[in-house]
Amino acid sequence: MTLEEQIARLEEQNYFQEKLLSQLNEALTFQQAQIDVLEKRIAELEQNVTSLLESSPQDAPANTLPPHYMPERY
């Protein structure tokens, strides 16, 4: 392989690596945006659950296992 062929091959590899790096960067950016949205939704759900627990009457029945639940069967 001549020097010019080696240089051309390296330039081709460089082009495809840059293209792949750009695609990976786009995918990572998209995933981070999705993570940010999901974290925001989780925070909102936590607030909703907290407000529901605070607004529930104090004389509400305890959230316990039903009488027919038998853990020894499982």
N, C-alpha and C positions, 0 to 999 in steps of 0.2 A: 504494500500500500504506500502510495506516495505521500509526501507531506501535505499536498493540497487536498488529497482525499481524506486524510486524517483530520485536517482542519474542517472540511465540509461535514464530516461525520460528527465531530464535536459540536459544530454549530447546529446541526439537526437535533442532536441530543439536548443541547441547551434550549432550543426552541420548545421541544416537547416537555421538558422539565418545567420551564416557565409557564407553559399552558396548564399543565397539571397542577402546579402550585397555585395558579390563579383560580382554578376550579375548586381546589381544596379550601382556599381562603373564602370563596363565596359560600361554600357549604358550611364552613365553620361559623361565618357571620350569620347565616340563616338560622343555624341551630342555636346560637347564642340569643338571637331575637326570640326564638320559641321558648327558651329557658326563662328569659326575662318575663315573658307573658305568663308562663305557668307559675313562676314565683309570685307574681302579682295576684293571680287568681287564688293561689293557696293562702296568701295573706288575707285576702278578702273573705275567703271561706272560714279562716280562723276567727276573724272578727265576727262573722255571722254566728258561728257556733258559740262563741263567748257571749254574745248579746242574747242568744236564745237561752243559754244556761242561766244567765243573770236574770232574765225576765220570767223564768219558770217559777211557778208558785212553790213556796217552801214546803207546803204540805203534800206535794206530789209524791206518788209512790216511788220507792227506790227502784233503780234500774238493776234488778237482780235476776238470777237465773230462775226460770219457771220451775214449779214443783216437780214436774215430770222429767226434768233433766237429770240424767244419771251418768256422771262422768266415768264411772267404772265400766260402762258399756263401750266406751270409745277407746 
